[in-house]
Amino acid sequence: MRTAVVIGTGLVGTSAALALAGRGIRVHLVDRDASSAGTAAALGAGTEEAPDGPVDLAIIAVPPAYTASVLADAMRDGVARGYLDVASVKGGPRRELEALGVDLTPYIGTHPMAGKERSGPLAATADLFEGRPWVLTPTRDTDTEVLNLALELVALCRAVPVVMDADAHDRAVALVSHTPQLISSMVAARLEEADETAVRLCGQGIRDVTRIAASDPRMWVEILSANPGPVADVLAGVATDLDETVRALRGLQSADEDERRAGTEGIEGVLRRGNAGRVRVPGKHGAAPASYEIVAVLISDRPGELARIFADAGLAGVNIEDVRIEHATGQQAGLVQLMVEPSAAPVLSAALGDRGWSIRP
């Protein structure tokens, strides 16, 4: 691949363009919002100039509702040898293209499983896709050259290719992406009218659950409108669990011993099922999830403190597998949770303690 055109210069389109441009590909940028394309070009994602002729690959990075029509127009205009889209749903756009009577041999549907709460070209980064799954949904009609172009794009973006059926992809993202977004928003919505005293008690748990609730509602309406059935199916299952959990909690309030016992069993059941599901979530680098020990360290909110604690961990010969920060309410301090291999936890605790850090149990 030597040339590409990116149609749609939002977060995903601009990030792909940055990755390609950074690896020597000449990228042409197109967007109905000229300021968005201009911003992407100013970031080094490519040029706003039109290509002299057909490019090697056209990347369609527009909302799902417009994906099929933009693809059809680009294919009829012959802007590229191969075409792919990066929409978060795959079955719908393909069926729309079939209905439009477009030749689909030069097309493949794809979906990079990466994103941010923020949207637009200013949120884009060249490393957005590194190490992330990038789903490809070829069919028997897909030309081998187009599949190879898609695989080359994935490699240039340093993502991990995953081949799936389009409808299976849509059911999967309903479970692991679209439903979590809605549930996060529903939990965050409970905070809107909450008493200020309650809100001030927010800790890391509520921050973890509501992080993605900061996403752009307009963008998510477009995504969910393209995949409503599978998401509704998953939510129906969650609703059943919620009803059973509510009944179990009411049972815990009962004066009847049998009802309290049933309530305890119900709550324990849903928590254990949650444990079982959580361990299936891939761990570091997509490997099987690992069990880490936490070394909790009190840290002040001053420049360079995190760098210093990481440097001290390095001097102790300990690799930090993951890190979380819980900020203290009303204080310029926080608790850094350093996740390490179990055998390294006592070594790190001792080393940091010797260097003056306050280790918390």
VODREN-971613 format. One line per field, with one value per residue (C-alpha): x, y negated, z; residue number from 0; residue in one letter. Coordinates in steps of 0.2 Angstrom, whole numbers, plus 5000, padded with zeros to 4 digits. Layout:
N
x = (X	...)
y = (Y	...)
z = (Z	...)
num = (NUM	...)
residuo = (A	...)
***
This chain:
361
x = (5000	5007	4991	4975	4960	4951	4933	4928	4941	4934	4943	4945	4948	4961	4969	4971	4977	4990	4996	4997	5005	5018	5023	5026	5009	5002	4985	4971	4958	4940	4926	4909	4915	4930	4936	4938	4948	4959	4962	4967	4979	4986	4990	5000	4987	4988	4983	4966	4972	4962	4971	4977	4968	4962	4972	4976	4963	4948	4944	4926	4925	4908	4894	4885	4869	4879	4892	4883	4878	4896	4904	4892	4896	4915	4914	4904	4917	4931	4941	4951	4956	4950	4937	4933	4923	4927	4909	4905	4891	4894	4878	4867	4879	4883	4864	4861	4875	4868	4851	4859	4866	4884	4898	4905	4921	4932	4924	4927	4919	4930	4929	4944	4940	4947	4941	4940	4926	4931	4928	4934	4951	4959	4957	4965	4982	4993	4994	4975	4975	4991	4988	4969	4958	4953	4939	4938	4922	4926	4914	4916	4914	4928	4943	4959	4968	4956	4958	4977	4975	4965	4977	4991	4981	4979	4998	5003	4991	4999	4983	4978	4967	4952	4941	4922	4905	4897	4881	4891	4902	4886	4880	4897	4899	4881	4887	4905	4903	4886	4877	4891	4889	4870	4872	4886	4875	4861	4871	4878	4861	4857	4869	4861	4848	4858	4861	4878	4883	4881	4891	4905	4907	4911	4926	4935	4921	4909	4922	4926	4908	4904	4919	4912	4896	4906	4904	4896	4877	4875	4888	4880	4863	4870	4879	4864	4852	4862	4862	4846	4840	4856	4858	4840	4842	4857	4848	4833	4845	4852	4834	4830	4845	4840	4822	4829	4842	4829	4818	4833	4837	4819	4821	4835	4824	4811	4807	4805	4820	4817	4815	4831	4840	4833	4839	4856	4858	4851	4864	4878	4873	4873	4890	4898	4891	4899	4916	4915	4911	4925	4939	4935	4940	4957	4971	4987	4992	4976	4983	4973	4969	4982	4980	4990	4994	4991	5004	4995	5006	5001	5006	5005	4998	5015	5023	5035	5028	5022	5038	5048	5038	5040	5058	5060	5050	5062	5077	5069	5068	5049	5038	5022	5008	4995	4991	4976	4975	4961	4961	4958	4943	4947	4966	4980	4985	4979	4982	4992	4988	5002	4998	5012	5016	5012	5030	5036	5024	5034	5050	5042	5034	5051	5060	5047	5047	5066	5065	5052	5036	5021	5014	4996	4989)
y = (5000	4983	4972	4971	4960	4958	4952	4946	4937	4941	4950	4967	4960	4948	4960	4973	4958	4953	4971	4973	4956	4960	4975	4967	4969	4954	4951	4940	4933	4931	4925	4915	4904	4895	4889	4907	4912	4897	4901	4918	4912	4899	4914	4923	4936	4932	4919	4912	4912	4924	4939	4939	4955	4971	4974	4991	4991	4981	4981	4976	4969	4961	4965	4982	4973	4966	4980	4989	4973	4966	4982	4984	4966	4969	4986	4979	4965	4977	4968	4984	5002	5008	5002	5005	4997	4995	4994	5002	5013	5024	5034	5019	5009	5024	5028	5010	5011	5027	5018	5004	5016	5012	5025	5030	5039	5024	5022	5029	5023	5020	5014	5008	5012	4996	4979	4965	4956	4940	4939	4929	4927	4918	4934	4945	4953	4964	4977	4979	4996	5004	5021	5020	5032	5026	5037	5041	5048	5055	5066	5078	5063	5053	5051	5058	5042	5032	5044	5042	5023	5024	5035	5023	5008	5018	5022	5004	4999	5012	5020	5038	5045	5055	5063	5065	5067	5050	5054	5064	5048	5037	5049	5049	5030	5029	5039	5032	5014	5007	5014	5009	4991	4990	4998	4986	4972	4978	4980	4962	4955	4960	4947	4933	4929	4937	4928	4918	4927	4944	4938	4933	4951	4957	4968	4978	4991	4978	4970	4987	4990	4973	4969	4972	4963	4947	4953	4942	4946	4941	4954	4967	4964	4967	4983	4991	4986	4998	5012	5011	5029	5038	5024	5026	5045	5043	5030	5041	5054	5041	5035	5053	5053	5036	5042	5058	5047	5035	5050	5057	5040	5038	5056	5050	5037	5050	5056	5074	5084	5094	5078	5071	5087	5087	5069	5073	5087	5076	5062	5074	5082	5067	5061	5078	5078	5061	5068	5082	5070	5058	5071	5073	5056	5056	5050	5041	5041	5052	5067	5076	5065	5066	5063	5049	5042	5024	5013	4998	4982	4965	4952	4933	4923	4915	4915	4930	4941	4955	4955	4956	4971	4980	4977	4984	4999	5001	5000	5014	5025	5026	5024	5014	5024	5011	4996	4987	4970	4966	4948	4943	4932	4914	4918	4915	4934	4951	4969	4977	4996	5005	5022	5034	5053	5060	5065	5047	5039	5041	5036	5020	5015	5017	5007	4993	4992	4991	4976	4967	4971	4974	4991	4994	5012)
z = (5000	4995	4995	5004	5006	5023	5022	5039	5050	5067	5081	5072	5054	5059	5071	5056	5045	5058	5059	5040	5037	5050	5041	5024	5016	5007	5014	5007	5019	5015	5027	5024	5038	5030	5047	5053	5038	5040	5058	5054	5041	5053	5065	5051	5046	5028	5014	5010	4991	4980	4973	4955	4952	4961	4978	4984	4999	5004	5022	5026	5044	5045	5057	5054	5047	5033	5030	5016	5006	5007	5002	4987	4981	4983	4974	4960	4958	4958	4971	4976	4971	4988	5001	5019	5033	5051	5057	5074	5066	5051	5046	5043	5031	5021	5018	5013	5000	4993	4992	4982	4970	4972	4967	4984	4978	4982	4999	5016	5032	5047	5065	5076	5094	5101	5105	5118	5128	5117	5099	5084	5076	5091	5101	5088	5091	5080	5093	5096	5089	5095	5102	5100	5091	5073	5067	5048	5041	5024	5014	4999	4988	4995	4983	4990	4986	4996	5011	5010	5009	5025	5034	5029	5036	5052	5053	5049	5064	5074	5079	5080	5066	5071	5057	5061	5053	5052	5061	5075	5077	5079	5093	5101	5102	5109	5123	5126	5120	5117	5132	5144	5138	5141	5159	5163	5158	5168	5184	5181	5178	5196	5201	5192	5206	5220	5236	5236	5252	5243	5228	5238	5244	5226	5226	5213	5211	5204	5194	5186	5182	5175	5166	5148	5153	5148	5129	5116	5117	5098	5093	5103	5097	5079	5085	5095	5081	5069	5081	5092	5091	5098	5112	5117	5118	5130	5140	5142	5150	5162	5166	5171	5182	5189	5194	5202	5212	5218	5224	5233	5241	5247	5254	5264	5272	5277	5295	5287	5289	5273	5263	5270	5266	5248	5247	5253	5240	5226	5230	5232	5215	5205	5213	5209	5191	5190	5196	5183	5169	5175	5174	5155	5151	5143	5153	5149	5130	5127	5137	5150	5165	5179	5198	5204	5222	5226	5234	5240	5242	5248	5236	5236	5221	5216	5199	5196	5210	5199	5189	5205	5212	5195	5195	5213	5207	5193	5204	5215	5199	5200	5184	5187	5178	5181	5191	5198	5207	5220	5224	5242	5245	5249	5250	5239	5240	5234	5235	5221	5219	5210	5204	5203	5202	5220	5223	5219	5231	5247	5238	5231	5248	5257	5243	5243	5262	5263	5250	5262	5254	5265	5262	5266	5271)
num = (0	1	2	3	4	5	6	7	8	9	10	11	12	13	14	15	16	17	18	19	20	21	22	23	24	25	26	27	28	29	30	31	32	33	34	35	36	37	38	39	40	41	42	43	44	45	46	47	48	49	50	51	52	53	54	55	56	57	58	59	60	61	62	63	64	65	66	67	68	69	70	71	72	73	74	75	76	77	78	79	80	81	82	83	84	85	86	87	88	89	90	91	92	93	94	95	96	97	98	99	100	101	102	103	104	105	106	107	108	109	110	111	112	113	114	115	116	117	118	119	120	121	122	123	124	125	126	127	128	129	130	131	132	133	134	135	136	137	138	139	140	141	142	143	144	145	146	147	148	149	150	151	152	153	154	155	156	157	158	159	160	161	162	163	164	165	166	167	168	169	170	171	172	173	174	175	176	177	178	179	180	181	182	183	184	185	186	187	188	189	190	191	192	193	194	195	196	197	198	199	200	201	202	203	204	205	206	207	208	209	210	211	212	213	214	215	216	217	218	219	220	221	222	223	224	225	226	227	228	229	230	231	232	233	234	235	236	237	238	239	240	241	242	243	244	245	246	247	248	249	250	251	252	253	254	255	256	257	258	259	260	261	262	263	264	265	266	267	268	269	270	271	272	273	274	275	276	277	278	279	280	281	282	283	284	285	286	287	288	289	290	291	292	293	294	295	296	297	298	299	300	301	302	303	304	305	306	307	308	309	310	311	312	313	314	315	316	317	318	319	320	321	322	323	324	325	326	327	328	329	330	331	332	333	334	335	336	337	338	339	340	341	342	343	344	345	346	347	348	349	350	351	352	353	354	355	356	357	358	359	360)
residuo = (M	R	T	A	V	V	I	G	T	G	L	V	G	T	S	A	A	L	A	L	A	G	R	G	I	R	V	H	L	V	D	R	D	A	S	S	A	G	T	A	A	A	L	G	A	G	T	E	E	A	P	D	G	P	V	D	L	A	I	I	A	V	P	P	A	Y	T	A	S	V	L	A	D	A	M	R	D	G	V	A	R	G	Y	L	D	V	A	S	V	K	G	G	P	R	R	E	L	E	A	L	G	V	D	L	T	P	Y	I	G	T	H	P	M	A	G	K	E	R	S	G	P	L	A	A	T	A	D	L	F	E	G	R	P	W	V	L	T	P	T	R	D	T	D	T	E	V	L	N	L	A	L	E	L	V	A	L	C	R	A	V	P	V	V	M	D	A	D	A	H	D	R	A	V	A	L	V	S	H	T	P	Q	L	I	S	S	M	V	A	A	R	L	E	E	A	D	E	T	A	V	R	L	C	G	Q	G	I	R	D	V	T	R	I	A	A	S	D	P	R	M	W	V	E	I	L	S	A	N	P	G	P	V	A	D	V	L	A	G	V	A	T	D	L	D	E	T	V	R	A	L	R	G	L	Q	S	A	D	E	D	E	R	R	A	G	T	E	G	I	E	G	V	L	R	R	G	N	A	G	R	V	R	V	P	G	K	H	G	A	A	P	A	S	Y	E	I	V	A	V	L	I	S	D	R	P	G	E	L	A	R	I	F	A	D	A	G	L	A	G	V	N	I	E	D	V	R	I	E	H	A	T	G	Q	Q	A	G	L	V	Q	L	M	V	E	P	S	A	A	P	V	L	S	A	A	L	G	D	R	G	W	S	I	R	P)
***
